[in-house]
Amino acid sequence: MATSILVVEDSRVTRAQIIAELRKAALFDSYYEAVDGVEGLKVLAAGAIDFIVCDLMMPNMDGLTFLEVVKGKTELRDIPIVMLSAQEESALKIKALHGGASDYITKPFNPGELVARIMVHLKVKALQDEMRKANELLKELSITDHLTHLYNRRYMMDMLEMEFERARRNKGNLCLILIDVDHFKLVNDTYGHQQGDIVLAAVAEVIQAEIRCYDKGVRYGGEEFAVILPGNSLQDGVAVAERVRQAVLSIAFPSPIEYLSITISQGVAALPSTSIDSINALIRATDEALYRAKHNGRNRVETMTGSKVLDGGSKAGPENAR
């Protein structure tokens, strides 16, 4: 992985010395220079920098101010910064370290010491980056269903609570869709659970393709899915549900289930509604609409009011060939 360093120093001679020593040690792939903090910020804005060596005393913007600005930006605060200064005053060192500097080296510096200290901080940064990636992966795994790669039910409840409160506070719209794969038990019984997993993954892929990037597709449980649609009315939700229903009808499965035809039943409920005053009430209204869709013949969309119905006009099952 390519690495880059930015040397912020008003002395051209000192900049050249630092870069020459680092090139000898082959610590970085790319080297950038700046004469003061203002120019240093421009370099940071132009591209990714992995490490910074910065002088303390500079014109226009000094090192402490530069340090404060960099550490104040979320996207930059993890970059290690080694401060340089000809001043040995302890108060300055303490201020720089408290401000987020990784290290403080007094000029004139020993080249070997400078390289050694930077190597140490590069190793620390590599470990921190690995830990951050591992934590991000663990977080992703904790909220994601391993089979379908949709969000799991626990995450759904957290998101639904947040979106519900937002919609109620702003008197806005919030729509929930519950989806059930029709006659899924027959698929498992006829073709086995491995093929059943392929069916569920294919349906999940369709759901994800038919919703917006900020909507939430969820593996609700078993062969049931859910979709949270922030800002969508009941009519909007019905339109999304119908798109998903039509797309599921077009799924082409691999052998040995290439002749399998799958349909889904869906229930839709939304805010605002005088009959829904809690998350549980929203889920219950959506679940009741889903029950009606299954009871009324499957392969259809029903709403909490029963006023909007989209009927596919056919029943599903593994025996239905294309």
Buried (B, 14 or more C-beta within 10 A) or exposed (E): EEBBBBBBBBBEEBBEBBBEBBEEBEBBEEBBBBBBBBBBBEBBEEEEBBBBBBBBBBEEBBBBBBBBBBBEEEEBEEBBBBBBBEEEEEEBBEBBEEBBBBBBBBBEBEBEEBBEBBEEBBEEBEEEEEEEEEEEEEEEEEBBBEEBBBBBEEBBEEBBEEBBEEBBEEEBBBBBBBBBBBBBEBBBEBBEEEBBEBBBBBBBBBBBEBBEEEBBBBBBEEBBBBBBBBBBBBEBBBBBBBBBBEBBBEBEBEEEBEEBBBBBBBBBBBBEBEEBEEBEBBBBBBBBBBBBBBEBBBBBBBBBBEEBBBBBEBEBBBEBEE
